[in-house]
């Protein structure tokens, strides 16, 4: 892996470990928020009872844990780059009494599995964080059995994801952000029309298809939205960690006002939109 990619990988690992406590705290809300995308991944993958499934960039365990409950004789290997997130996934499996899972800390670009091992691969919102997305896709292809199935989700364009832009718009307006490292991860890195299709084709996948799924971040109040995004959204947490108290308060006021203008008389459920890409080996 190139030196620049190594740097990005280490930054990602550090960032996700740092906010793992927030993901554990807000796990119920986060999993409700991401469930429509996970459900579509499961729908297109059609897990079979005896499948051996690899769930990559699983975070606190989904959709791998849900898939595991659907398998009579199969099992799921749950992986993530951040060991603290893997610890939470393992704890969630124990708390839910799910025994047909294994949790492993590893890099999607260097999967520690033999060729032709898995029947299916799932990866919910992981690709935009991988330093070398093509290498990650090729690794997923390598570990899939012939005819194996893969499904991943990425965020659609920014105009369809107010849950991000409501807060990042104010941050970008009020803070001079450092230029991103070339090839650095980003929320909308994979949103361009045809981007993931082309990536999968170059990796060697076939029978590629795509669906669009809408979701809602059911946060109830503008203040809860602010707290959630501060503790769960990596780019938000990273940016605001560089703001002093006065600037942070100014940004919060703007964000709350933006949210309240869009949802003046409703329980706040902020719009999201993802793309689910399916393919076969």
Secondary structure, 3 states (H helix, E strand, C coil): CCHHHHHHHHHHHHHHHHCHHHHHHCHHHHHHHHHHHHHHHHHHHCCCCCCEEEECCCCCCCCHHHHHHCCCCCEEEEEECCHHHHHHHHHHHHHCCCCCEEEEECCCCCCCCCCCCEEEEEEECCHHHCCCHHHHHHHHHHHEEEEEEEEEEEECCHHHCHHHHHHHHHHHHHCCCCCCCCCCCCCCCCCCCCHHHHHHHHHCCEEEEEEEEEEEEEEECHHHHHHHHHHHCHHHHHHHCCCCHHHHHHHHHHHHHHHHHHCCCCCEEEEEEEEEEEEEC
